[in-house]
Amino acid sequence: MMRQYELVERVAAYKPDLDEALLNRAYVYAMQKHGAQKRASGDPYFSHPLEVAAILTQMHLDEATVAVALLHDTIEDTDATRKEIDQLFGPKIGQLVEGLTKLKRLDLVSKKAAQAENLRKLLLAIADDIRVLLVKLADRLHNMRTLGHMAPEKRARIAQETMDIYAPLAGRMGMQDMREELENLAFRHVNLEAFETISQRLAELRDRHADRIAAIERDLTERLAESGIEAKVYGRQKKPYSVFSKMQRKALSLEQLSDIFGFRVIVTTEEECYRTLGIVHRTWPMVPGRFKDYISTPKQNDYRSLHTTIVGPSRQRVELQIRTQQMHEIAEYGVAAHSVYKDLGSEEDARVHLSKDSNAYGWLRRTIELLATGDNPEEFLEHTKLELFQDQVFCFTPKGQLIALPRGATPIDFAYAVHTEIGDSCVGCKIDGRIMPVMTELANGDEVEIIRAKGATPPQAWETIAVTGKARAAIRRATRASIRRQYSGLGQQILERTFARSGKTFSRDALKPLIGKLGHRDIEDALAAVGRGELSSTDVLKAVHPDYQDSRITKPIPRRDEEGWFNLRTAAGMIFRVPGRPKAREKERGGGGANAIPIRGVGGEMPVHFGPDGAVPGDRIVGIIEPGKGITIYPIQSPALTAYDEQPDRWVDVRWDIDAALKNRFPARIMLSAINEPGSLAEIAETIAVNDANIHNLSMVSTAPDFTKMVIELEVWDLAHLNRTLKQLRAKDCISEVSRVNG
């Protein structure tokens, strides 16, 4: 175990002006607090925070970060408190330590939710200070190095979590060296057989090609030196998980991979990077399509380098990465390579500098914006994983703004990446000047123009097309808002009808003081509850007018007796018989009077759908509020209405309000009996088609030697169209009987 003076010497080696007293206090405090605690390996627990601190010294981080590493488990695993740490080390270090503390006592429903909440808290803490992330990743790295001492089921869970979250998070922060080690440590526990097989094959290849690798290093170094470029050239082999991932992604065997060995060329200046590229391409032929310039267009994690593949000595493909020493440090250590805490005056200045100069930190802050969208923990975890795992493509706005997106992204993702309002109002797109579908997969260099429409709402189906977490979250949020607006509008119409039938006038202002009493947050929430059927319109009426007495006939039992009369029940329980003429029924329910809600069909601005047997314009109709679904429309003679006899508050007056220009079809169900012979079904289908009706569904009810009964769900314009179709079907010799179901 590293001694106190050794830790101080490590930091002093790269930061001579360190606060030595701070490190000494943190070392002694953490060692005393952890006391006799042991790890699963049997080692003293204090060895863990000490190793985490040692990992951070390899990144040349400041003494405050190293002190946080020593203290990071004290609040969670000992009797230390935030107040005590603030007093001894200052509130800033106390805040960092608390940011690393897990949510141990949070009552969560699943381990997945606990994982998501821990990630939420971690990211919020990172947003305030990036050093929280550096300590957390170092903590996870040491835990993975010692994972073998844990129980098998816990090893598997921690390894999968590392693969899902922490390794890609390190990659997004540009910390490639740490990402590769985390991936390979996790890979060993997630898929041991694959890990051992690939590791063995890579070891064989390394031994077989050792001389060739040395020759290429030597040849490249000499050729660059002849041109006056002093460069460090060294070969490197892909790590097992990187090889496995590429084999899986591209469905290749290990022998088919051309970039198992790569070479890094480290030069002094950016200009020398491009000079080196020219020398290499003049000396050896390049492989077309394998050149990438990440210097002029850096990756989102700040990675900068030139990539090319050449056909080198022995006709062997060789992948080269050309970069400066500064680029190399950022490629290996990412945000940890930014020396902001050493070069700037205050920590606040450092955060401002990092947020401006680091694309990686900018991405992280944008990801954290998802926390404000109201998604549940599992959704947030899903979106964050989507963001972490994706490779990138670079596209442009018509004004030349560069937008980095995950590979596989669509114009929908592009629109939301520019701004949420642009995504919400998107109705189409142009790619390189041509109108294209919004589900088109974008490629590097595409210029994307978003076509917008005022008042547009993204379709719910876009959520399955979008790739980025931001787009999916925004679409889900816009869909919820749209549905809420629909229910709110429906609720207001229901209340206006209820108030008008009672001789009252509905007013939103009159409802305001009663929102709390009704159990809702605001007026829109209460109106939406009425629209969803969760809040009775009569209850709202009585809340606004406490003295209201309902003495009128309140609901019919919607069935005619044998003589064609309707039975109506009053609020006092008395039953009256009234003639079953249309106007008599129309007066009480489904009459389409002035206060009735207009129905235009499914897909309008209200959550409306039709009952199983359908309804068409021309039918006398009634609406039934279905909690959580909106209004279901039934023909007034439907036997299904008897199920709502004792629920008068669910009945809604509705009327048709059809715009002929829209050409909407409506559902109706018919039953027919046809002769059981070849060609009958074809003749039925032809008759329906000739009459411009559409068969939506067809089912055989019963089949006998002579006749087949079938039910056909039709789509027609209106009642006259349906009757005309039925008349044509009755005229066919192959049909013995046809009628509308519940007609």
Buried (B, 14 or more C-beta within 10 A) or exposed (E): EBEBEEBBEBBBEBBEEBBEEBBBBBBEBBBEBBEEEEBEEEBBBBBBBBBBBBBBBEBBBBBBBBBBBBBBBBBBBBEBEBEBBBEBBBEBBBBBBBBBBBBEEEEBEEEEBBBBBBBBBBBEBBBEBBBBBBBBBBBBBBBBEBBEEBEEEEBBBBBEBBBBBBBBBBBBBBBBBBBBBBBBBBBBBBBEEBBEBBBEBBEEBBEEBEEBBEBBBEBBBEBBEEEEBEBEBEBEBBBBBBBBBBBEEEEEEBEEBBBBBBBBBBBEEBEBBBBBBEBBEEEBEBBEEBBBBBBEBBBBBBBBBBBBBBEBEEEEBBBBBBBBEBBBBBBBBBBBBBBBBEEBEEBEEBBEBBBEBBBBBBBBEBBBEBBEBEBEBBBBBBBBBBBBBBEBBBBBBEEEEEBBBBBEBBBBBBBBBBEBEBBBBBBBBBBEEEEBEBBBEBEEEBBBBBBBEEEBBBBBEBBEBBBBBBBBBBBBBBBEEBBBBBBBBBBBBBBBBBBBBBEBEBEEEBBEEBBEEBEBEEBBBBBBBBBBBBBBBBEBBBBBBEEBEBEEBBBBBBEBEEEEBBBBBBEEEEEEEBEBEEEBBBEBBBBBEEBBBEBBBBEBEBBBBBBEBBBBBBBBBBBBBBEEBBBBBBBBBBEBBEEBBEEBBBBBBBBBBBEEEEEBBBBBBBBBBBBBEEEBBEBBEEBBEEBEBEEBEEEEEEEEEEBBBBBBBBBBBBBEBBBBBBEBBEEBEBBBEBEBBBB
